[in-house]
Amino acid sequence: MERTRNLPGRRRILKGAALAAVPYALLPEARAGAGPRTVDYPLAEWLPAHAANRTAANRPAGRPVDRVVIHVTQTLYAKALTVFQNPRKKVSAHYLVRSVDGHVAQCVREADVAWHAGNWDYNTRSIGIEHEGWVDRPAFFTDALYEGSARLTASVCDRYGIPKDRAHIIGHYEVPGTDHTDPGPNWDWVRYLRLVGRA
């Protein structure tokens, strides 16, 4: 037997109508960084890193962008976002790609310097892309992650004139002076570059 649905009362309808009529100018301003912001990559969601975890810049003016650095978070997507948003961590990346569906979050504007490579020169001239997962757990490197990341990397390369090759799309482990091993031995570079080339 179906129950009768309760309809909203007259008072509730009037309250809703009154709120709808309030001009936007009277509403409080959104907190800085809380609202949507224009992203550099149209398929990304803006989820900003804390301002203390990046360097404001005006790239590529004066600081040409000539490479992409591929990272693996060594944690889950949501945890990586909280790390980037924690001013005490002093780390960020321009983008973060989720394993399950290839969803892309932009955390630092491309014009700004993200603190991802552990090498200031490489930070100033690269775009850092983190990928959810662990270097020793290849199950995190899903088709969706590879495809979403490859589209992003291809877009970055096209916008900055970066060649789509292994000399310009590098792993974090290839940054001079680093002690990191990501993206690790389970990252399929041949497949990834093929996807970047086709995107």
C-alpha positions as CSV (number, residue, x, y, z in Angstrom):
1,M,0.0,0.0,0.0
2,E,1.4,3.4,-1.0
3,R,1.5,6.2,1.6
4,T,0.2,9.6,0.8
5,R,3.2,11.9,0.2
6,N,3.4,15.0,2.4
7,L,3.4,18.2,0.4
8,P,5.2,21.3,1.7
9,G,3.0,23.7,3.6
10,R,2.0,27.2,2.5
11,R,4.5,28.8,5.0
12,R,7.4,26.7,3.6
13,I,6.6,27.6,0.0
14,L,6.4,31.3,0.9
15,K,9.8,31.1,2.7
16,G,11.4,29.5,-0.3
17,A,10.0,32.2,-2.6
18,A,11.3,34.9,-0.4
19,L,14.8,33.5,-0.3
20,A,14.7,33.1,-4.1
21,A,13.9,36.8,-4.4
22,V,17.0,37.9,-2.3
23,P,19.4,39.7,-4.6
24,Y,22.8,38.1,-4.8
25,A,24.4,41.4,-3.7
26,L,23.0,40.9,-0.3
27,L,24.4,37.4,0.2
28,P,27.8,37.0,1.9
29,E,30.8,36.6,-0.3
30,A,32.3,33.2,-0.7
31,R,35.5,32.5,1.2
32,A,38.7,32.7,-0.8
33,G,39.4,29.4,-2.4
34,A,36.0,27.9,-1.4
35,G,34.1,28.5,-4.7
36,P,34.7,27.2,-8.2
37,R,37.6,28.7,-10.0
38,T,38.5,28.6,-13.7
39,V,40.8,25.7,-14.3
40,D,43.6,25.4,-16.8
41,Y,42.4,22.0,-18.0
42,P,38.7,22.0,-18.9
43,L,38.1,18.5,-17.5
44,A,39.5,19.2,-14.1
45,E,37.8,20.1,-10.9
46,W,39.4,23.0,-8.9
47,L,40.4,21.7,-5.5
48,P,43.2,24.1,-4.4
49,A,46.3,23.3,-2.4
50,H,47.0,25.7,0.4
51,A,48.7,28.9,-0.7
52,A,51.6,28.1,1.7
53,N,52.4,25.0,-0.4
54,R,53.1,26.7,-3.7
55,T,54.9,29.8,-5.1
56,A,52.9,32.4,-7.0
57,A,54.3,33.1,-10.4
58,N,53.3,34.1,-13.9
59,R,54.6,31.2,-15.9
60,P,55.5,30.7,-18.7
61,A,56.6,34.4,-18.7
62,G,60.2,34.3,-17.6
63,R,60.0,30.7,-16.6
64,P,59.3,28.4,-19.6
65,V,57.4,25.2,-18.9
66,D,59.3,22.4,-20.7
67,R,58.4,19.1,-19.0
68,V,55.8,17.1,-17.2
69,V,56.7,15.1,-14.0
70,I,54.7,12.0,-13.3
71,H,54.2,11.1,-9.6
72,V,52.4,8.4,-7.5
73,T,50.9,9.6,-4.2
74,Q,51.7,6.6,-2.0
75,T,48.3,7.3,-0.5
76,L,44.6,7.6,-1.5
77,Y,43.2,10.4,-3.5
78,A,41.3,12.0,-0.6
79,K,44.3,11.8,1.7
80,A,46.6,13.4,-1.0
81,L,44.2,16.3,-1.2
82,T,44.3,16.9,2.6
83,V,48.1,16.8,2.4
84,F,48.1,19.5,-0.3
85,Q,45.6,21.6,1.8
86,N,47.7,21.4,4.9
87,P,50.1,24.4,5.1
88,R,52.5,22.5,7.3
89,K,53.2,19.8,4.7
90,K,55.0,22.2,2.2
91,V,54.0,20.0,-0.8
92,S,51.6,20.2,-3.8
93,A,51.2,19.2,-7.4
94,H,49.4,21.0,-10.2
95,Y,47.1,18.0,-10.7
96,L,45.9,14.8,-9.0
97,V,44.4,11.9,-10.9
98,R,42.0,9.5,-9.2
99,S,42.5,5.7,-9.8
100,V,38.9,4.4,-10.0
101,D,37.6,6.8,-12.7
102,G,40.5,9.0,-14.0
103,H,38.9,12.1,-12.4
104,V,41.3,15.0,-12.5
105,A,41.6,17.6,-9.7
106,Q,43.6,20.8,-10.3
107,C,45.3,21.9,-7.1
108,V,47.7,24.6,-8.3
109,R,47.3,26.9,-11.2
110,E,49.8,26.1,-14.1
111,A,51.1,29.7,-13.9
112,D,52.2,29.1,-10.3
113,V,55.0,26.8,-9.1
114,A,53.9,23.6,-7.4
115,W,56.2,22.1,-4.9
116,H,56.4,18.5,-6.2
117,A,59.8,17.6,-7.7
118,G,62.1,18.3,-4.7
119,N,64.3,20.3,-7.0
120,W,63.6,24.0,-7.4
121,D,64.8,24.2,-11.0
122,Y,62.5,21.4,-12.0
123,N,59.6,22.8,-10.0
124,T,59.9,26.1,-11.9
125,R,59.9,24.6,-15.3
126,S,57.4,21.6,-15.0
127,I,53.8,20.6,-14.4
128,G,53.5,18.0,-11.7
129,I,50.9,15.3,-12.0
130,E,50.2,13.0,-9.0
131,H,48.4,9.7,-9.5
132,E,46.5,8.0,-6.7
133,G,48.1,4.7,-5.6
134,W,51.3,3.1,-4.5
135,V,54.3,2.2,-6.6
136,D,54.1,-1.5,-5.6
137,R,50.4,-1.9,-6.1
138,P,49.8,-2.0,-9.9
139,A,46.0,-2.5,-9.4
140,F,45.8,1.3,-8.8
141,F,47.1,1.9,-12.3
142,T,43.7,1.4,-13.9
143,D,42.7,1.9,-17.5
144,A,40.7,5.0,-16.4
145,L,43.7,6.4,-14.6
146,Y,46.1,6.0,-17.6
147,E,43.5,7.4,-20.0
148,G,42.5,10.4,-17.8
149,S,46.1,11.2,-17.1
150,A,47.2,10.8,-20.7
151,R,44.5,13.3,-21.9
152,L,45.7,15.7,-19.3
153,T,49.4,15.3,-20.2
154,A,48.6,15.7,-23.9
155,S,46.7,18.9,-23.2
156,V,49.6,20.3,-21.2
157,C,52.1,19.4,-23.9
158,D,50.0,20.9,-26.6
159,R,49.5,24.2,-24.7
160,Y,53.3,24.6,-23.9
161,G,54.8,23.0,-27.0
162,I,56.3,20.2,-25.0
163,P,57.4,17.2,-27.0
164,K,55.4,14.1,-26.1
165,D,58.4,11.9,-25.4
166,R,60.3,10.4,-22.5
167,A,62.9,13.2,-22.4
168,H,60.1,15.7,-21.6
169,I,57.5,13.5,-19.8
170,I,59.6,12.1,-16.9
171,G,59.1,10.2,-13.7
172,H,59.8,11.8,-10.3
173,Y,62.7,9.3,-9.9
174,E,64.4,11.0,-12.9
175,V,64.5,14.5,-11.2
176,P,68.2,15.2,-10.2
177,G,68.8,14.9,-6.5
178,T,65.5,13.1,-5.7
179,D,65.3,10.1,-3.4
180,H,61.9,9.1,-4.8
181,T,61.2,6.0,-6.9
182,D,57.8,7.0,-8.3
183,P,56.0,6.2,-10.5
184,G,57.9,2.9,-10.0
185,P,58.5,-0.3,-12.0
186,N,54.8,-1.0,-12.5
187,W,54.1,2.2,-14.4
188,D,53.7,1.2,-18.1
189,W,55.6,4.0,-19.9
190,V,55.1,2.5,-23.4
191,R,51.4,2.3,-22.9
192,Y,51.2,5.8,-21.3
193,L,53.2,7.5,-24.1
194,R,51.1,5.8,-26.7
195,L,47.9,7.1,-25.0
196,V,49.4,10.6,-24.7
197,G,50.3,10.5,-28.4
198,R,46.7,9.5,-29.3
199,A,44.9,11.9,-27.0
